[in-house]
Amino acid sequence: MKKISFVTLSLITSFAAHSSFLSVVSPDGKLVVDFDKTSDGGVSYAVSYNGKTILDPSPLGFVANEGNFADSLTVVGHDVTKVERSYSLNGSKKKDVNYQANEMRLNLKNNQNNPFAIVFRVSDNDIAFRYELPRLNENATGSIIIEKEITGFDFPENTTVFLTPQSDAMIGWKRTKPSYEEDYQFDTPMSQKSKFGHGYTFPGLFRIGDDGWVLVSETGVDCRYCASRLSDVQDNGLYTVEFPMPEENNGNGTSAPAFALPGFTPWRTITVGDNLAPIVETTIPWDNVTPRYTTANTYNYGKGTWSWIVWQDGSINIEDQKKFIDLAAAMGYKYTLIDNWWDTNIGKEGIENLVEYARSKGVELFLWYSSSGYWNDIVQGPINKMDSPISRKNEMRWMKSLGIKGIKVDFFGGDKQETMRLYEDILSDADDHGLMVIFHGCTIPRGWEMMYPNYVGSEAVLASENLIFNQSYCDDEARNAALHPFCRNTIGNMEFGGCFMNRRLAKGNKKGHIRRTTDGHELATTVLFQNPIQNFALTPENLLPESEGGAPVISMDFLRRVPTTWDDTKFIDGYPGKYVVLARQNNGKWYIAGTNAESQTKKLSLDLSRFINANSTVSIIYDDKKTREPKKTNLKIKDATKVPVEILPMGGFVIEVE
């Protein structure tokens, strides 16, 4: 981290003359938040961008055990500051970030004279806001329970949505839901209710007709609060913040969060743009959060192999794991992930032998664990190791003694404060033992890439395993892949585990579900999907000669050299669920990737002048029109502002710019 400064403005230049009683404006003057008083004595906010309405007046406030902080409020005053922060972020979409925002702190008190503040930070395309509470008085309680948030987002009538519903609690595989693995609504009217009647998980993507795009989420959630979600839409386009359902995690833990005073709620975030670039490129999940602890460890990111995703449970044995370690070595990958049942099928002594074997090949290991056992019916082991501090630390000491590099922890099934504490406890203890952490069957990250130095990524999406389980997900793979860069992956690392080279998704490549996408599409997702450790869905048969059913040499060579960490990310073109073209930079080299989910070939003329010089030559991998097999050629660039690219249906391409 480089610097953080909070500078008081000598002139209140961030405020403008509006009909509202108070306004705060972004540094470039385009994004405006207006505050007004409501008929019941509360405070609302509205958002506009370039003079166009983005959010209608939306409610603010909360109800707590210490009183009502939503209506009958008195405005005590306000403070205006300029926030400037420069920081480095490893393992996400952008390495070096310079954040500038205008902050408005609205000081209030409720009808019991209890003080609190609403803090808004407005940068050029992003809004972050939260509630801050002092200790109410020296004789009052030192803690508070937030029983309900009134916080809302009221969208104009012409808004369409890209949302995924929150599921019922305690359903699905071994009663492990909710796990953020439901189907999305694509560009549907707001009037369509959520599938389960519990609203929607963050993030939510909204299109305001032709006036702009909005991404809504939250960040800074740790053990001091629960994770939240959006309600079902109410009258006139209003969504409100909802707390977890009481039934989550088998009823363990409260739905209402509590914290010590002074304290604060997480940041709610709103990203706004008249195009999709600010949505894809936003850094608001990390702009206002700081590390929860420092680390003495150095964590190395990279690629890995993973037998379970194609060869499934039957591959969790020493012989097959050695094959995937050999595959990692042949590809030049750093890691192999050993999935569930290793405690039964391999055992700790077998793991010790595999560590030695892997290290002789230049490969290190990750191990899978269940998060618990008492809030679901999971039988895949190891279970009951990560939820208890004693067993967790004993297990981690053993892993540290072997030099295990990381863990993948699965099956959380809830968003309560108790569960947020478990995530944080696992991360903190793992860092003490030099372990990186991947979460699976879990909630989305909420600023965790910055908050926890050993955090790698979270699934929290309909990921690659669903292609194995159901042909319909293979049929729909391209559409989902064309959504994630605009929604789920833009707010945090996404542990997808994809990039299949098998045509049939089963051991041997001769049975199982049929992959509909081209190799060009699969290769493009290695750039489009961002996670600093990518456990790809490769199998040993992919190394066979093409004449014997192996993957094309073009594809495998690219998978050897594609990086997993990025210094910068730029949106080029696309529409959620239809097609997407992004550019990511690593160590000065740009990778430009695109996919097409539509039924017709997509013919694009791309402005790549930010990445390619005129009269230069770049390499491109694309899909042959007749065979749909990958081809690689050099592309001579005459006009970098008009580079022609064709993407086949369910196809893709990758351009590498030296």
LUMROMAR-619357 format. One line per field, with one value per residue (C-alpha): residue number from 1; residue in one letter; x, y, z. Coordinates in Angstrom, 2 decimals, m for minus. Example, Ala and Ser with C-alpha at 12.3 -4.5 7.8 and 13.67 -1.06 7.14 Angstrom:
BEGIN
num (1,2);
residu (A,S);
px (12.30,13.67);
py (m4.50,m1.06);
pz (7.80,7.14);
//
This chain:
BEGIN
num (1,2,3,4,5,6,7,8,9,10,11,12,13,14,15,16,17,18,19,20,21,22,23,24,25,26,27,28,29,30,31,32,33,34,35,36,37,38,39,40,41,42,43,44,45,46,47,48,49,50,51,52,53,54,55,56,57,58,59,60,61,62,63,64,65,66,67,68,69,70,71,72,73,74,75,76,77,78,79,80,81,82,83,84,85,86,87,88,89,90,91,92,93,94,95,96,97,98,99,100,101,102,103,104,105,106,107,108,109,110,111,112,113,114,115,116,117,118,119,120,121,122,123,124,125,126,127,128,129,130,131,132,133,134,135,136,137,138,139,140,141,142,143,144,145,146,147,148,149,150,151,152,153,154,155,156,157,158,159,160,161,162,163,164,165,166,167,168,169,170,171,172,173,174,175,176,177,178,179,180,181,182,183,184,185,186,187,188,189,190,191,192,193,194,195,196,197,198,199,200,201,202,203,204,205,206,207,208,209,210,211,212,213,214,215,216,217,218,219,220,221,222,223,224,225,226,227,228,229,230,231,232,233,234,235,236,237,238,239,240,241,242,243,244,245,246,247,248,249,250,251,252,253,254,255,256,257,258,259,260,261,262,263,264,265,266,267,268,269,270,271,272,273,274,275,276,277,278,279,280,281,282,283,284,285,286,287,288,289,290,291,292,293,294,295,296,297,298,299,300,301,302,303,304,305,306,307,308,309,310,311,312,313,314,315,316,317,318,319,320,321,322,323,324,325,326,327,328,329,330,331,332,333,334,335,336,337,338,339,340,341,342,343,344,345,346,347,348,349,350,351,352,353,354,355,356,357,358,359,360,361,362,363,364,365,366,367,368,369,370,371,372,373,374,375,376,377,378,379,380,381,382,383,384,385,386,387,388,389,390,391,392,393,394,395,396,397,398,399,400,401,402,403,404,405,406,407,408,409,410,411,412,413,414,415,416,417,418,419,420,421,422,423,424,425,426,427,428,429,430,431,432,433,434,435,436,437,438,439,440,441,442,443,444,445,446,447,448,449,450,451,452,453,454,455,456,457,458,459,460,461,462,463,464,465,466,467,468,469,470,471,472,473,474,475,476,477,478,479,480,481,482,483,484,485,486,487,488,489,490,491,492,493,494,495,496,497,498,499,500,501,502,503,504,505,506,507,508,509,510,511,512,513,514,515,516,517,518,519,520,521,522,523,524,525,526,527,528,529,530,531,532,533,534,535,536,537,538,539,540,541,542,543,544,545,546,547,548,549,550,551,552,553,554,555,556,557,558,559,560,561,562,563,564,565,566,567,568,569,570,571,572,573,574,575,576,577,578,579,580,581,582,583,584,585,586,587,588,589,590,591,592,593,594,595,596,597,598,599,600,601,602,603,604,605,606,607,608,609,610,611,612,613,614,615,616,617,618,619,620,621,622,623,624,625,626,627,628,629,630,631,632,633,634,635,636,637,638,639,640,641,642,643,644,645,646,647,648,649,650,651,652,653,654,655,656,657,658);
residu (M,K,K,I,S,F,V,T,L,S,L,I,T,S,F,A,A,H,S,S,F,L,S,V,V,S,P,D,G,K,L,V,V,D,F,D,K,T,S,D,G,G,V,S,Y,A,V,S,Y,N,G,K,T,I,L,D,P,S,P,L,G,F,V,A,N,E,G,N,F,A,D,S,L,T,V,V,G,H,D,V,T,K,V,E,R,S,Y,S,L,N,G,S,K,K,K,D,V,N,Y,Q,A,N,E,M,R,L,N,L,K,N,N,Q,N,N,P,F,A,I,V,F,R,V,S,D,N,D,I,A,F,R,Y,E,L,P,R,L,N,E,N,A,T,G,S,I,I,I,E,K,E,I,T,G,F,D,F,P,E,N,T,T,V,F,L,T,P,Q,S,D,A,M,I,G,W,K,R,T,K,P,S,Y,E,E,D,Y,Q,F,D,T,P,M,S,Q,K,S,K,F,G,H,G,Y,T,F,P,G,L,F,R,I,G,D,D,G,W,V,L,V,S,E,T,G,V,D,C,R,Y,C,A,S,R,L,S,D,V,Q,D,N,G,L,Y,T,V,E,F,P,M,P,E,E,N,N,G,N,G,T,S,A,P,A,F,A,L,P,G,F,T,P,W,R,T,I,T,V,G,D,N,L,A,P,I,V,E,T,T,I,P,W,D,N,V,T,P,R,Y,T,T,A,N,T,Y,N,Y,G,K,G,T,W,S,W,I,V,W,Q,D,G,S,I,N,I,E,D,Q,K,K,F,I,D,L,A,A,A,M,G,Y,K,Y,T,L,I,D,N,W,W,D,T,N,I,G,K,E,G,I,E,N,L,V,E,Y,A,R,S,K,G,V,E,L,F,L,W,Y,S,S,S,G,Y,W,N,D,I,V,Q,G,P,I,N,K,M,D,S,P,I,S,R,K,N,E,M,R,W,M,K,S,L,G,I,K,G,I,K,V,D,F,F,G,G,D,K,Q,E,T,M,R,L,Y,E,D,I,L,S,D,A,D,D,H,G,L,M,V,I,F,H,G,C,T,I,P,R,G,W,E,M,M,Y,P,N,Y,V,G,S,E,A,V,L,A,S,E,N,L,I,F,N,Q,S,Y,C,D,D,E,A,R,N,A,A,L,H,P,F,C,R,N,T,I,G,N,M,E,F,G,G,C,F,M,N,R,R,L,A,K,G,N,K,K,G,H,I,R,R,T,T,D,G,H,E,L,A,T,T,V,L,F,Q,N,P,I,Q,N,F,A,L,T,P,E,N,L,L,P,E,S,E,G,G,A,P,V,I,S,M,D,F,L,R,R,V,P,T,T,W,D,D,T,K,F,I,D,G,Y,P,G,K,Y,V,V,L,A,R,Q,N,N,G,K,W,Y,I,A,G,T,N,A,E,S,Q,T,K,K,L,S,L,D,L,S,R,F,I,N,A,N,S,T,V,S,I,I,Y,D,D,K,K,T,R,E,P,K,K,T,N,L,K,I,K,D,A,T,K,V,P,V,E,I,L,P,M,G,G,F,V,I,E,V,E);
px (0.00,1.41,m0.55,m3.89,m4.85,m7.99,m7.73,m10.27,m11.53,m10.87,m13.81,m16.94,m16.54,m18.09,m21.52,m23.83,m27.04,m29.95,m33.51,m32.32,m30.96,m27.52,m25.57,m22.18,m20.57,m17.81,m14.42,m15.28,m18.71,m20.72,m21.94,m24.25,m25.84,m28.71,m30.04,m33.51,m35.74,m38.68,m42.18,m41.55,m38.44,m35.94,m33.28,m33.24,m30.63,m30.95,m28.32,m27.85,m25.11,m24.56,m27.90,m29.81,m31.63,m29.94,m31.68,m34.90,m35.05,m34.01,m34.31,m31.48,m31.26,m31.73,m33.58,m31.55,m32.10,m31.05,m33.72,m34.98,m32.32,m34.48,m37.15,m37.75,m34.13,m32.42,m29.63,m26.81,m24.42,m22.12,m18.42,m16.81,m13.43,m11.47,m10.30,m7.13,m5.65,m2.97,m2.58,m1.32,m3.58,m2.05,m4.00,m6.93,m7.90,m5.61,m2.31,m1.81,m4.87,m5.24,m8.55,m9.99,m13.40,m15.36,m16.70,m19.77,m20.35,m23.93,m24.19,m27.60,m29.36,m32.57,m35.53,m33.73,m30.79,m28.55,m25.94,m24.83,m23.49,m24.13,m20.89,m20.91,m17.76,m18.33,m15.63,m15.98,m18.05,m18.52,m20.40,m19.63,m21.67,m22.09,m23.42,m21.06,m21.98,m20.08,m20.54,m23.91,m22.75,m20.34,m23.11,m24.79,m24.21,m20.96,m22.59,m25.53,m27.70,m28.87,m32.30,m33.16,m31.71,m33.96,m31.24,m32.64,m31.98,m34.96,m34.55,m36.47,m39.35,m37.50,m34.79,m34.00,m31.97,m29.28,m29.81,m29.40,m31.82,m31.06,m32.17,m34.14,m32.01,m31.05,m31.85,m29.75,m26.86,m26.76,m28.69,m25.78,m27.59,m27.62,m24.31,m24.68,m25.08,m28.43,m29.31,m29.34,m32.17,m30.89,m32.15,m35.58,m38.10,m37.94,m41.47,m40.26,m40.04,m37.14,m37.38,m37.45,m39.06,m35.97,m34.65,m31.26,m27.61,m25.01,m23.82,m26.78,m26.42,m29.06,m29.59,m31.37,m32.70,m30.36,m29.32,m26.71,m25.61,m25.47,m23.74,m24.82,m22.89,m21.21,m17.68,m15.77,m17.78,m15.89,m16.70,m18.33,m21.39,m23.42,m23.41,m26.51,m28.53,m31.19,m34.88,m37.43,m38.48,m41.11,m43.41,m41.88,m38.56,m37.31,m34.89,m33.83,m30.99,m31.98,m30.22,m29.75,m32.70,m33.00,m32.93,m29.48,m26.70,m29.26,m30.58,m27.22,m26.41,m28.56,m29.75,m29.26,m25.64,m24.14,m20.93,m19.08,m19.29,m17.85,m18.44,m19.77,m21.64,m20.09,m19.87,m22.73,m21.40,m22.94,m20.99,m22.43,m21.58,m23.16,m21.36,m20.09,m16.42,m16.83,m18.70,m16.02,m13.07,m14.32,m12.05,m14.67,m14.63,m11.10,m10.92,m12.19,m11.04,m7.69,m5.82,m7.13,m3.70,m0.18,1.56,5.09,4.51,5.09,2.27,2.88,0.03,m0.17,m1.91,m2.84,m4.38,m7.41,m8.50,m11.96,m13.51,m13.47,m12.43,m14.59,m14.48,m12.96,m9.75,m8.95,m6.28,m2.51,m2.12,m4.45,m3.12,0.38,m0.97,m2.30,0.94,2.74,0.28,1.03,4.77,4.37,2.42,4.81,2.11,2.82,0.02,m2.19,m5.40,m6.39,m10.14,m12.64,m12.26,m8.45,m8.54,m10.31,m8.88,m5.31,m4.77,m2.25,0.65,m0.29,m0.47,3.02,4.23,2.42,4.02,7.45,6.52,5.06,8.02,10.36,8.42,8.47,4.79,3.13,m0.20,m3.52,m5.92,m9.71,m11.71,m15.35,m16.07,m17.91,m20.44,m22.97,m24.89,m25.32,m25.32,m21.97,m20.15,m17.22,m14.13,m12.27,m15.18,m15.30,m11.78,m12.23,m15.08,m13.31,m10.27,m8.54,m8.97,m8.33,m5.00,m3.91,m4.69,m2.89,0.20,0.35,m0.01,2.67,5.05,4.66,4.82,1.25,0.64,m3.08,m6.55,m9.88,m12.73,m16.22,m19.92,m20.60,m24.29,m25.12,m24.43,m24.87,m22.37,m21.34,m20.39,m18.47,m16.52,m15.72,m14.41,m12.19,m11.00,m10.02,m8.14,m6.33,m5.29,m4.27,m1.99,m0.34,0.57,1.57,m1.55,m3.47,m7.27,m9.83,m13.52,m16.08,m19.82,m19.73,m20.63,m19.05,m15.88,m16.51,m13.20,m11.34,m8.53,m7.36,m8.46,m6.79,m3.34,m3.69,m7.17,m7.20,m10.77,m14.33,m16.64,m20.04,m21.22,m22.58,m19.05,m17.45,m18.73,m22.24,m21.07,m20.21,m23.55,m26.02,m25.90,m28.09,m25.25,m22.94,m25.56,m25.71,m22.02,m21.29,m24.16,m23.10,m19.46,m20.51,m22.17,m19.61,m17.07,m19.82,m21.28,m19.92,m16.23,m16.11,m16.55,m14.00,m11.94,m13.96,m12.80,m14.46,m12.13,m12.93,m11.15,m12.02,m10.06,m12.04,m14.86,m16.71,m16.65,m15.64,m12.52,m11.33,m12.94,m15.40,m18.52,m20.19,m21.73,m20.76,m18.86,m20.55,m17.94,m14.85,m11.28,m11.10,m13.91,m12.29,m8.92,m10.59,m12.12,m8.64,m8.33,m11.96,m12.29,m10.00,m8.58,m4.90,m4.75,m6.47,m7.10,m7.92,m10.08,m7.29,m6.78,m3.81,m5.45,m5.18,m1.43,m1.88,m1.18,m4.16,m4.45,m5.06,m7.66,m5.36,m6.03,m4.67,m1.06,m2.11,m4.46,m2.07,0.80,m1.35,m2.39,1.28,2.00,m1.19,m0.72,m3.18,m2.41,m3.00,m1.63,m4.58,m7.99,m9.83,m13.29,m13.41,m16.84,m19.76,m23.20,m23.94,m24.98,m24.33,m20.64,m17.64,m14.19,m11.70,m8.00,m5.80,m2.15,0.58,4.14,3.71,2.03,m1.63,m3.96,m7.16,m9.89,m13.48,m16.37,m19.69,m22.84,m25.18,m26.34,m24.74,m21.10,m20.18,m18.34,m16.63,m14.43,m12.46,m10.62,m7.40,m5.30,m4.73,m2.94,m1.56,0.54,m0.31,1.76,2.60,2.04,0.24,m0.63,m4.24,m5.81,m9.25,m11.72,m11.70,m15.04,m15.35,m13.83,m14.30,m10.82,m8.29,m5.89,m3.08,m1.77,m0.01,m2.24,m0.80,m2.34,m2.89,m5.39,m5.44,m8.73,m10.51,m9.27,m11.68,m12.48,m15.04,m16.22,m18.11,m21.21,m20.02,m16.54,m13.78,m10.39,m7.25,m4.82,m1.38,0.38,4.09);
py (0.00,3.39,6.16,7.20,10.81,12.59,16.28,18.87,20.97,24.67,25.42,23.32,22.69,19.26,20.73,22.13,24.15,21.74,21.64,19.15,20.40,18.92,17.46,15.90,15.69,13.51,15.09,15.24,16.74,14.05,11.88,13.69,12.49,14.66,14.39,15.32,15.03,12.65,13.20,11.06,13.01,10.66,11.25,10.01,10.16,10.27,9.70,11.25,10.91,13.42,14.96,11.68,9.97,6.82,6.35,8.01,9.19,6.14,5.55,5.64,4.59,1.58,0.31,m0.92,m2.19,1.29,3.08,4.11,5.72,6.03,8.65,11.67,12.65,15.96,17.16,18.36,19.37,18.05,17.83,17.79,16.22,15.08,11.48,10.50,7.04,5.25,1.55,m1.67,m4.67,m8.03,m10.78,m8.81,m6.80,m3.80,m3.61,0.11,2.21,5.94,6.66,10.17,10.95,13.70,12.67,14.07,13.19,13.95,14.17,13.32,12.40,10.47,11.38,9.94,12.30,9.39,10.62,8.86,9.75,8.75,8.88,9.08,8.91,9.85,9.25,9.69,6.54,5.08,5.72,4.09,4.82,3.50,4.33,5.26,5.29,6.65,5.24,6.77,8.13,7.07,5.46,3.72,0.24,m0.36,m2.34,m2.20,m4.68,m3.59,m5.15,m3.90,m1.67,0.73,1.29,1.13,1.58,2.98,2.52,4.29,2.40,1.61,m0.39,m3.99,m6.30,m8.97,m10.64,m14.02,m15.06,m15.99,m19.59,m21.14,m22.06,m25.68,m27.09,m28.51,m30.91,m32.17,m29.04,m26.69,m23.76,m20.81,m20.88,m18.18,m20.76,m19.93,m19.02,m15.38,m13.32,m11.71,m8.22,m8.88,m6.26,m5.35,m6.64,m10.25,m11.64,m13.71,m17.48,m18.31,m15.13,m14.08,m11.37,m11.38,m11.82,m9.14,m7.97,m6.74,m5.27,m2.82,m1.17,2.20,2.07,4.12,6.34,4.17,1.10,0.49,m2.19,m2.50,m4.45,m4.15,m4.34,m4.36,m7.19,m9.04,m10.63,m7.40,m7.68,m10.10,m10.26,m8.74,m9.03,m7.16,m7.64,m8.44,m5.29,m3.23,m0.57,1.76,m0.04,m0.02,m2.71,m2.68,m4.28,m7.59,m9.58,m13.39,m15.70,m17.21,m20.73,m20.31,m22.48,m24.82,m21.97,m21.38,m17.73,m14.62,m12.86,m9.41,m8.21,m6.61,m4.70,m2.75,1.03,3.11,1.12,1.15,m0.89,m2.24,0.00,m0.28,0.44,1.82,1.92,4.09,4.66,5.65,2.60,m0.68,0.28,1.74,m1.41,m3.81,m1.70,m0.55,m0.84,0.28,m3.09,m2.21,1.59,2.06,m1.09,m1.83,m5.01,m6.70,m8.08,m7.98,m11.12,m12.40,m14.81,m14.52,m16.02,m17.08,m17.23,m19.38,m22.22,m25.65,m28.98,m30.52,m34.10,m33.92,m31.53,m34.12,m37.44,m36.86,m38.69,m41.84,m39.99,m39.22,m41.89,m41.81,m43.18,m40.66,m37.75,m38.55,m38.34,m34.85,m33.83,m35.04,m33.02,m29.90,m30.48,m30.98,m27.73,m25.78,m25.21,m24.51,m26.45,m29.51,m29.43,m32.68,m32.63,m34.27,m37.73,m37.56,m38.24,m41.57,m42.61,m41.39,m40.63,m38.32,m40.67,m40.85,m37.05,m36.86,m39.15,m37.08,m33.89,m35.43,m36.72,m33.37,m31.40,m33.65,m32.47,m28.79,m28.84,m27.91,m29.04,m27.56,m29.66,m29.63,m29.38,m29.11,m25.98,m27.93,m30.66,m29.29,m26.98,m29.36,m33.06,m33.24,m36.57,m35.81,m35.56,m34.07,m32.69,m31.05,m29.67,m26.05,m24.92,m25.55,m23.43,m26.39,m28.90,m26.20,m25.17,m28.78,m29.51,m26.40,m27.20,m30.55,m28.89,m26.33,m29.12,m30.63,m27.36,m27.54,m24.22,m23.74,m25.02,m25.02,m24.84,m25.82,m25.86,m22.78,m22.23,m18.91,m15.20,m14.67,m12.77,m16.08,m17.36,m14.17,m14.79,m18.31,m17.05,m14.56,m17.11,m19.56,m16.85,m15.54,m18.98,m20.05,m17.03,m17.95,m21.25,m19.92,m21.17,m19.52,m19.95,m20.63,m20.68,m22.85,m23.28,m19.88,m16.21,m13.56,m11.78,m8.33,m6.51,m9.58,m9.37,m6.25,m7.23,m10.65,m11.12,m14.91,m14.82,m16.21,m16.34,m17.58,m19.63,m17.97,m18.56,m21.38,m22.60,m25.33,m28.26,m27.56,m28.41,m31.85,m32.28,m31.20,m30.91,m27.81,m25.87,m26.95,m25.72,m22.38,m22.04,m19.27,m17.06,m17.31,m16.71,m13.50,m12.25,m12.91,m10.24,m7.63,m8.83,m11.52,m11.29,m7.51,m7.26,m9.89,m12.93,m15.79,m19.38,m20.85,m23.79,m24.00,m24.06,m27.59,m29.15,m32.41,m32.55,m35.02,m34.12,m37.41,m39.50,m40.81,m38.00,m40.45,m40.13,m37.59,m34.25,m32.58,m29.31,m26.91,m24.18,m24.00,m24.09,m20.40,m19.75,m21.79,m20.08,m16.66,m17.39,m17.74,m13.99,m13.00,m14.84,m13.42,m15.39,m15.34,m19.13,m20.86,m24.58,m25.44,m28.40,m30.10,m33.87,m36.11,m37.21,m33.60,m34.17,m37.00,m36.32,m34.78,m37.93,m39.90,m37.53,m35.02,m31.30,m29.11,m28.04,m24.42,m24.60,m26.37,m24.03,m21.01,m22.57,m22.94,m19.23,m17.39,m15.61,m15.55,m12.11,m8.76,m5.24,m3.62,m4.41,m2.54,m3.06,m2.98,m4.12,m6.32,m6.74,m8.93,m12.42,m11.79,m11.14,m9.63,m8.35,m7.37,m6.53,m7.45,m6.56,m8.60,m7.34,m4.96,m7.49,m7.14,m10.10,m9.23,m11.86,m12.18,m14.65,m14.80,m16.31,m15.45,m17.81,m15.87,m15.06,m11.75,m9.38,m6.62,m3.66,m3.07,0.04,m1.43,1.71,1.77,m1.56,m1.92,0.43,0.97,m1.01,m3.63,m7.37,m9.35,m13.03,m14.20,m17.54,m17.92,m20.61,m21.98,m21.30,m24.82,m27.07,m24.81,m25.93,m23.37,m21.68,m19.27,m16.62,m13.30,m10.29,m7.21,m4.09,m1.28,0.81,0.02,1.90,m0.54,m4.07,m6.59,m9.68,m12.42,m14.63,m17.82,m18.76,m20.19,m19.30,m16.95,m15.47,m14.28,m11.64,m11.42,m8.08,m8.14);
pz (0.00,m0.95,0.76,2.15,2.78,3.78,2.89,4.08,1.17,1.63,m0.64,m0.73,m4.44,m4.21,m3.53,m6.13,m6.15,m6.49,m5.19,m2.56,0.73,0.08,m2.84,m3.42,m6.84,m8.25,m9.04,m12.76,m12.04,m13.84,m10.95,m8.51,m5.28,m4.02,m0.47,0.62,3.66,3.58,4.86,7.95,8.91,7.32,4.68,1.08,m1.66,m5.46,m8.12,m11.56,m14.16,m16.94,m15.99,m16.38,m13.52,m12.29,m8.94,m7.84,m4.20,m2.19,1.56,4.08,7.71,9.96,13.01,15.98,19.48,20.59,18.60,15.19,13.00,9.88,10.59,12.85,12.33,13.00,10.72,12.97,10.20,7.53,6.78,3.36,2.62,m0.38,m0.21,m2.03,m1.88,m3.88,m3.27,m4.80,m5.22,m5.97,m7.67,m9.03,m12.11,m11.58,m9.74,m9.03,m8.19,m7.63,m5.94,m5.64,m4.23,m2.58,0.81,2.50,6.13,7.14,10.93,12.37,15.58,16.09,18.25,21.29,20.65,19.65,17.14,13.98,10.55,6.95,4.96,1.16,m1.00,m4.63,m7.25,m10.99,m11.54,m8.07,m4.86,m1.53,1.57,5.09,8.54,11.35,15.03,18.02,21.48,22.27,25.62,28.35,30.39,27.47,26.12,24.26,21.45,19.09,17.19,13.74,13.49,10.01,7.32,5.46,2.87,m0.65,m4.36,m6.30,m10.05,m12.84,m14.46,m17.71,m15.90,m16.85,m14.66,m14.66,m11.29,m9.64,m6.88,m3.31,m2.85,m0.03,2.95,3.67,0.24,m2.59,m2.28,1.33,2.41,1.68,0.07,m0.29,m2.11,m4.81,m7.59,m9.13,m12.72,m13.76,m15.16,m18.35,m19.19,m17.68,m16.48,m12.80,m12.38,m12.63,m9.10,m7.84,m8.21,m4.49,m3.16,m1.16,m3.46,m5.09,m4.18,m4.77,m7.22,m9.23,m12.71,m13.96,m17.33,m17.17,m20.72,m22.91,m19.99,m18.32,m16.43,m12.68,m10.62,m6.97,m4.36,m0.96,0.40,3.67,5.23,7.95,11.31,12.50,10.25,8.17,4.39,2.83,m0.35,m2.35,m1.65,m4.31,m6.12,m4.36,m5.75,m8.33,m8.67,m5.08,m3.83,m0.18,1.76,3.34,6.06,5.99,6.52,10.04,8.55,7.00,8.43,9.98,12.14,13.83,14.53,14.40,11.27,12.76,12.98,16.07,16.67,19.31,19.50,18.00,14.85,11.32,8.74,5.51,2.47,m0.02,m3.49,m6.67,m9.93,m12.69,m16.34,m19.63,m21.04,m19.58,m19.17,m15.64,m14.61,m15.85,m14.73,m11.31,m8.27,m5.75,m3.90,m2.69,m2.75,0.80,2.62,4.23,5.22,8.37,9.14,7.77,6.64,6.97,4.08,0.36,m1.69,m5.27,m7.74,m10.85,m12.64,m11.40,m12.35,m10.68,m11.27,m9.72,m12.23,m15.04,m13.48,m10.38,m7.02,m8.45,m9.23,m5.60,m5.27,m5.32,m8.85,m10.49,m8.44,m9.68,m13.24,m12.57,m10.87,m13.99,m16.08,m14.05,m14.49,m18.24,m18.51,m16.31,m13.67,m10.01,m8.33,m8.15,m6.11,m4.38,m3.83,m1.46,0.07,0.18,3.93,3.28,m0.10,0.28,3.96,5.56,4.98,1.31,1.15,2.62,m0.17,m2.79,m1.48,m1.98,m5.44,m6.49,m5.21,m7.19,m10.26,m9.27,m8.24,m4.92,m3.47,m2.36,m0.25,m0.11,3.14,4.07,6.09,8.80,9.39,11.87,9.51,6.59,5.75,3.95,4.14,1.82,3.96,5.58,7.63,11.06,10.70,9.67,11.95,15.26,16.25,17.88,15.06,12.45,13.95,14.44,10.79,9.62,11.68,9.91,6.50,7.33,8.35,4.87,2.99,1.66,m0.10,0.26,1.03,m0.74,1.79,0.62,1.61,3.78,3.06,4.71,5.06,8.79,10.89,12.45,8.99,8.16,11.36,10.19,6.84,8.66,11.23,8.49,6.61,9.68,10.96,7.46,7.13,10.43,8.78,5.35,3.56,0.75,0.82,m1.91,m0.93,m2.74,m2.21,m0.61,m0.64,m2.88,m1.76,m0.37,m0.65,0.63,m1.95,m0.10,3.40,3.64,2.05,1.69,0.16,m3.40,m4.68,m4.23,m6.41,m5.73,m9.30,m11.46,m12.09,m14.18,m12.12,m13.41,m16.94,m15.61,m13.87,m16.57,m20.36,m20.24,m18.64,m21.45,m23.91,m22.08,m21.23,m23.72,m22.51,m18.88,m19.82,m21.57,m18.38,m15.63,m16.70,m16.33,m13.05,m10.71,m11.68,m11.73,m7.93,m6.93,m7.77,m9.27,m8.72,m11.81,m12.54,m16.24,m19.60,m20.71,m23.53,m23.42,m25.96,m23.73,m20.07,m18.52,m18.05,m21.40,m23.41,m25.01,m22.89,m20.64,m21.53,m24.78,m24.75,m27.18,m27.11,m29.29,m28.04,m28.93,m26.49,m23.73,m24.20,m24.14,m20.74,m19.24,m19.85,m19.34,m16.01,m13.36,m10.43,m9.42,m9.10,m12.00,m11.56,m15.14,m16.22,m18.12,m18.12,m18.96,m22.22,m23.44,m23.79,m26.27,m29.96,m31.72,m33.84,m30.63,m29.22,m27.55,m27.46,m30.27,m29.78,m30.36,m27.39,m25.03,m25.87,m25.08,m21.77,m20.90,m21.34,m20.33,m16.97,m14.08,m12.61,m14.23,m13.98,m15.74,m17.25,m20.01,m21.47,m25.27,m26.43,m25.50,m24.02,m20.98,m22.01,m25.72,m26.30,m24.57,m25.50,m22.80,m22.64,m19.69,m19.21,m17.56,m17.26,m20.18,m22.49,m23.48,m23.95,m25.80,m25.59,m26.73,m26.86,m28.66,m27.12,m29.98,m32.70,m35.55,m36.26,m34.63,m36.96,m35.03,m35.84,m32.65,m31.58,m30.18,m30.49,m26.71,m26.94,m30.49,m32.59,m36.23,m38.73,m36.12,m36.09,m33.41,m33.04,m32.92,m32.04,m33.60,m34.68,m38.22,m39.91,m41.32,m38.67,m35.60,m34.58,m33.33,m35.71,m35.01,m37.35,m37.38,m37.91,m39.60,m38.12,m40.58,m38.63,m34.89,m34.52,m36.84,m36.31,m37.90,m35.82,m36.43,m33.56,m34.35,m32.31,m28.98,m30.19,m29.16,m29.89,m28.14,m29.42,m27.84,m28.09,m27.30);
//
